[in-house]
Amino acid sequence: MPLRKCISCGDKKNKKDLIRVVKNKEEGVILDLTGKKNGRGAYICNDLECLNSIKKTKKLSKVLGCEIPEEIFEELTNIILKKS
């Protein structure tokens, strides 16, 4: 299983254990739960601490090179809470 690094904490984990956010030309910024969508991707742990950290520091915006809609953070929060 391929390892990926969380953009918040830097921990390397299995790809399936992280949530992928993708920026592409067609759809803009979206969550990629399949891990197969085209575009620039960033991985985040299934952890509210990591999510709050990237929201506070705007790390996701820096990595993807664009402004992140609030709906993306709401969707991420819902996914993390469901998996907890």
N, C-alpha and C positions, 0 to 999 in steps of 0.2 A: 504494500500500500504506500503510495507516495506521501511524503511529509511536506507540510506547508507551515509557514510561520505566521502567527497572529501579529497584526500590525500594531496592536496595543502593548501586549506584554512580551512579545518576542519568543514565546514558547513554540517549539516545533511539535506539531501533532499530526496525526493521520488526517488526510484531506477530508474524510467523511465526518470527522469530529469537529470541524470548523464550519462557519457560515461564510459563503462567498458573496461579495457584492461586486457587481460588474457595471462598467460604463462602456456603452457602445453607441455607434452613430444612429442606429435604428430606433432603439428604445430608451436611450438616455441611461440613467442610473437605476438599476433594478437588482433585486435579490436573485441569486442563482442557486436554487436548492438542488439542482441536478449536477452542478459543477461542470457543465459542458457548454455553456453559452459562450459565444465569441465576445471578445473585447478585453479591456484591461480589468483585471480582477484583484481584489484584496480580500484577505481572510481574517475572520474575527472569531475568537473563542465563544463558546456557548456560556458566557459569563457576563452578568450585568456590570461587574466592575470594569471589565475590558470595554464594554459598550459605553459606559459613562465616561471613561477615560478618553476614548476617541472622539466622543461628542464634545467634551470640554476642550480638548487640545486641537480640534478640527483636523486630526490626523487623516481621517478618511478623505476629506476634501483635498488635502495635500497629496496623498497617494494617487487618487484618481484624477486630480487636476481639474476639479470642477466643484461647484456648490452642491451639497447633498440636501435633497428635499427632506423636510421633517417627517414625511410619511415613511421614508426608508427607516428612520430611527424608530418610529412607532412599530413598523413591521418586525424589525429586529428584536425589539423589546418583547413583542407578543411571542415570537418564536422561542426566545430564550426562556420566557416564563412557562411556556408549554412543555419544554424539554426538562425543566427542573423538577 
